[in-house]
Amino acid sequence: MSTDDDLNARLSAAGERWRAANKTIADVDLGYLEIPAEPVDVPVTPAGAAAPPRRRMRVLIAAGAGVAAAAAATVIAINLNGSSSTPHRVAGGIGANGLVGVDWRLVKVVGVPPTPTAVKVQARLMIDGKGQLTGSDGCNSLGSPVTITADTINLGSVVHTDMACLNPDPVAAAQIARLDKVLNGSLQWSVKGNELTLSQNGTPALVYGAAPAPTTDPKALTAGQWHLVSVAQNGPNGTASTVPPGGTIQFDGKGRFTASDGCNSGSGQATIGTGTLYISGYVTTLMGCTTQADMVAKVLNTNVTWSIKDGQLTLTKAGVGSLSYEPAGPSTPTTGSS
């Protein structure tokens, strides 16, 4: 008997046994249900030879109670050229559960005596949609590839920067050491509301809270004056540099703004949208006394995006750079002059 005939006979016999044992038959989508079977040797076509015609196979299984549940937890193995593979399925609903893409801020470290109600270090983490974890322990930045299932996070090789951040507070130092020890290997995770709990061997170890989403409400932008704190080339993720004090910007909410780069001052028109700005007619004095003056002028031109996160305002000009500001407190809006 040929290999194909033998395979067909075995499949037919298996089907007869199922039908004899169960009266109700159901078709199953093999993309979601994997059925146990003996390994099957599938002949491999030699290079250059014509491939045999593909056959469509449908597996019939009993839909009786208990049988479908047992079948759903098993795997079909196909032995190809002596090797076997198990289909890998990424756990569904991770994004919907609120784990991926959230800026998580550490709010509690469990196991550092005395157990604090709030942490003394600014630590954070984020997992992107490509399976990469980034963050900090309150001193050094860290990163690792991760594999996520419905309830576990498996960290690969965790890489840290190597800054000697001496902290005189013994509790803060203990929290950093504890966090570095926990963020390793396999962890259990759960999200409840805006809180992420990472557990080690079933015991809660780290608790994070979701950071507020960036604000793009025009009222927040026009609430007062902003002080320039850094300038970055190529956008907010580019190379940032701090700037001398004195740079400001203020929007009056009536279509105009005033600004200073720390040396030159000027004003212009600004149409404010939700996260967008259209700037025109920006005219400044021409004293060449700061290195950031050119970047400020380039960013404050035509189409600009903006957002406020953690109290910091970022203005970004695509392909050019970004300006970061901190609030200077409420003040009386001015209309400026051209």
C-alpha positions in Angstrom: 0.0 0.0 0.0 1.4 3.4 -0.9 2.0 6.1 1.7 -1.0 8.2 0.5 -3.3 5.1 0.7 -2.0 4.3 4.1 -2.6 7.9 5.3 -6.1 7.9 3.8 -6.9 4.5 5.5 -5.8 5.7 8.9 -7.8 8.9 8.6 -10.9 7.0 7.5 -10.6 4.5 10.3 -10.2 7.3 12.8 -13.4 9.0 11.5 -15.3 5.8 11.7 -14.3 5.3 15.4 -15.5 8.9 16.1 -18.8 8.4 14.4 -19.4 5.1 16.2 -18.7 6.7 19.6 -20.7 9.9 19.1 -24.0 10.7 17.4 -23.4 14.4 16.9 -20.8 15.5 14.4 -19.4 19.0 14.0 -16.9 20.7 11.7 -14.1 22.4 13.5 -12.0 25.3 12.4 -8.4 24.1 12.9 -7.2 27.6 13.2 -8.8 27.7 16.7 -8.9 24.0 17.7 -6.0 21.6 17.6 -6.7 17.9 17.7 -4.5 15.2 19.1 -3.2 12.6 16.6 -0.3 10.3 16.2 2.7 11.9 14.4 2.3 11.4 10.6 5.3 11.1 8.3 4.6 13.4 5.4 6.8 12.6 2.3 8.9 15.6 1.2 9.1 16.3 -2.5 12.8 16.3 -3.7 14.1 19.6 -5.1 13.2 20.0 -8.8 10.4 17.4 -8.7 6.8 18.3 -9.4 4.9 18.9 -6.2 2.0 16.5 -5.6 -1.5 18.0 -5.8 -2.7 19.4 -2.5 -5.5 17.7 -0.8 -8.2 19.4 1.4 -8.8 17.5 4.6 -11.6 18.2 7.0 -11.5 16.7 10.5 -14.8 15.6 12.0 -15.0 15.5 15.8 -17.7 14.8 18.3 -19.4 17.8 19.8 -20.4 15.8 22.9 -19.8 17.3 26.3 -16.3 16.8 27.6 -14.9 15.7 24.2 -14.7 19.2 22.7 -13.3 20.6 25.9 -10.5 18.0 26.0 -9.7 18.4 22.3 -9.4 22.2 22.7 -6.5 21.8 25.1 -4.4 19.5 22.9 -2.1 19.8 20.0 -1.8 18.0 16.7 1.8 17.1 15.8 2.9 16.5 12.3 6.3 14.9 11.8 7.9 16.4 8.8 11.3 14.9 7.8 11.7 13.7 11.4 11.0 17.0 13.1 7.8 18.2 14.8 6.4 21.7 15.4 3.7 23.0 17.8 1.7 26.0 16.5 2.4 29.1 18.6 -0.5 31.4 19.2 -0.1 34.9 20.7 -2.6 35.4 23.5 -5.5 37.5 22.4 -7.0 40.5 24.0 -3.7 41.9 25.5 -4.3 45.4 24.1 -7.9 45.3 25.2 -6.8 44.3 28.7 -4.8 47.5 28.9 -1.2 46.1 29.3 0.5 47.0 26.0 1.1 50.6 25.0 0.4 52.1 28.4 2.9 54.3 30.2 3.1 52.6 33.6 4.5 54.4 36.7 5.7 52.5 39.8 3.5 53.2 42.8 4.3 50.3 45.2 7.2 47.9 45.8 6.2 44.8 47.9 8.8 43.2 50.1 10.9 46.3 51.0 10.7 46.7 54.8 9.0 48.8 56.0 6.6 48.2 53.1 5.8 51.6 51.7 2.4 52.8 50.5 4.2 54.9 47.8 7.6 54.6 46.2 10.5 57.0 46.6 11.8 56.5 43.1 10.4 57.5 39.7 10.4 54.2 37.9 8.3 53.3 34.8 7.8 50.7 32.1 6.1 50.3 28.8 5.6 47.3 26.5 5.0 48.1 22.8 3.1 46.1 20.3 6.3 44.5 19.0 7.2 42.7 22.2 9.7 45.1 23.6 9.8 46.4 27.2 11.5 49.7 28.0 11.6 51.7 31.2 13.7 52.7 34.2 14.2 51.5 37.8 14.4 55.1 39.1 18.1 55.3 38.3 19.0 53.4 35.2 17.1 52.8 32.0 16.3 49.2 31.1 15.0 47.2 28.2 14.2 43.6 27.3 12.3 41.6 24.7 9.2 40.0 26.2 6.8 37.2 25.4 3.3 37.8 26.7 0.5 35.2 27.3 -2.9 35.7 28.9 -1.4 35.9 32.4 2.4 35.8 32.2 5.3 38.1 30.9 8.5 36.3 30.1 11.5 38.7 29.9 14.4 37.9 27.8 17.9 39.3 28.4 17.3 42.5 30.4 19.8 45.3 29.6 20.5 48.2 31.9 22.5 51.4 31.6 25.3 51.6 34.2 24.9 54.9 35.9 26.1 55.2 39.5 23.0 56.8 41.0 23.9 57.2 44.6 20.8 57.6 46.7 21.2 58.5 50.3 17.7 57.3 51.2 18.1 53.6 52.1 14.4 52.8 51.3 14.8 54.3 47.8 18.0 52.3 47.2 16.2 49.2 48.5 13.3 49.8 46.1 15.6 50.1 43.1 17.4 46.9 44.1 14.1 45.1 44.6 12.8 46.2 41.2 15.9 45.1 39.4 15.6 41.7 41.0 11.9 41.2 40.2 12.1 42.3 36.5 13.8 39.1 35.4 12.6 35.8 34.1 8.9 34.9 34.2 6.3 37.1 35.9 2.5 36.9 36.3 0.6 40.1 35.4 -2.9 41.4 36.0 -4.6 44.7 35.2 -7.4 46.0 37.3 -8.7 49.4 36.4 -5.6 51.6 36.0 -3.4 49.4 38.1 -0.9 46.8 36.9 0.4 44.2 39.3 3.4 42.1 38.5 3.8 39.0 40.7 6.7 36.6 41.2 5.9 33.0 41.9 2.3 34.0 42.5 3.1 36.7 45.1 2.6 40.4 44.2 5.9 42.2 43.9 5.5 45.5 41.9 2.4 47.6 41.4 2.2 50.3 38.7 -0.4 52.9 37.9 -1.3 54.1 34.4 0.0 57.6 33.6 -2.6 60.1 32.5 -3.0 60.4 28.8 -1.5 63.5 27.1 -3.7 66.5 27.1 -4.6 68.2 23.9 -7.4 70.5 25.2 -6.8 74.1 23.9 -7.8 75.4 27.4 -4.7 73.8 28.9 -2.5 75.4 26.3 -3.8 78.9 26.9 -3.8 78.7 30.8 -0.6 80.6 31.3 3.0 81.2 30.3 5.4 78.4 29.5 9.1 78.3 30.1 11.4 76.6 27.6 13.4 73.8 29.2 14.9 71.8 26.3 15.2 71.6 22.5 15.4 68.4 20.5 16.3 67.9 16.8 14.3 65.5 14.8 11.3 65.5 17.1 10.7 64.6 20.8 12.6 61.3 20.4 15.7 63.0 18.9 18.7 64.4 20.6 17.6 66.8 23.3 19.6 69.5 24.9 18.8 71.8 27.8 18.7 75.5 27.2 19.7 78.7 29.1 16.8 80.2 31.1 14.6 82.9 29.6 12.8 81.1 26.8 9.0 81.5 27.0 5.8 81.1 25.0 2.3 82.2 25.8 -1.0 81.8 23.8 -3.8 84.3 24.4 -6.6 82.1 23.2 -7.6 84.8 20.7 -5.4 83.9 17.8 -2.1 85.4 18.9 1.0 84.3 20.8 4.2 85.8 22.2 7.5 84.0 22.5 11.1 84.3 23.4 14.1 82.0 22.7 16.0 83.4 25.7 17.5 86.2 23.7 15.1 87.2 20.9 11.4 87.9 21.5 8.6 88.1 19.0 5.0 87.3 18.3 2.7 85.9 15.6 -0.7 84.3 14.9 -1.7 80.9 16.1 -4.8 78.9 15.2 -5.2 76.3 18.0 -6.8 73.0 17.4 -7.0 69.8 19.5 -3.3 68.8 19.4 -2.6 71.0 16.4 -1.3 74.5 15.8 -1.1 76.6 12.7 1.5 79.4 13.2 2.0 82.3 10.8 3.6 85.7 10.8 6.1 84.9 13.6 8.5 87.9 13.7 11.3 88.3 16.2 14.2 90.5 17.0 17.5 89.5 15.4 20.0 89.4 18.2 22.3 86.4 17.6 23.0 85.5 21.2 21.7 81.9 21.8 22.3 78.6 20.1 18.6 77.6 20.3 17.2 80.6 18.5 17.4 79.0 15.1 15.6 75.9 16.2 12.8 77.8 18.0 12.2 79.8 14.8 12.1 76.7 12.7 9.7 74.9 15.0 7.3 77.8 15.4 6.4 77.8 11.7 3.2 76.7 9.9 1.9 73.2 11.0 2.9 72.2 14.5 1.6 69.5 16.8 1.4 69.8 20.6 0.5 67.9 23.7 0.9 68.3 27.4 2.0 65.3 29.4 3.1 65.2 33.1 2.7 69.0 33.0 5.2 69.4 30.2 4.2 71.0 26.9 5.9 69.7 23.7 5.6 71.5 20.4 6.8 69.4 17.5 7.5 70.4 13.9 7.6 67.3 11.7 11.1 66.7 10.2 12.6 69.6 12.2 12.5 69.1 15.9 10.6 69.9 19.1 10.5 72.4 22.0 9.6 71.4 25.5 8.2 73.8 28.1 7.2 73.7 31.7 4.4 75.8 33.2 5.4 79.2 34.7 2.0 79.6 36.4 -1.1 81.6 35.5 -0.4 85.0 34.2 -2.3 87.7 32.3 -2.5 86.9 28.6 -1.0 89.4 26.2 -1.8 89.9 22.6 1.7 90.8 21.6 2.7 92.9 18.6 4.2 92.2 15.2 
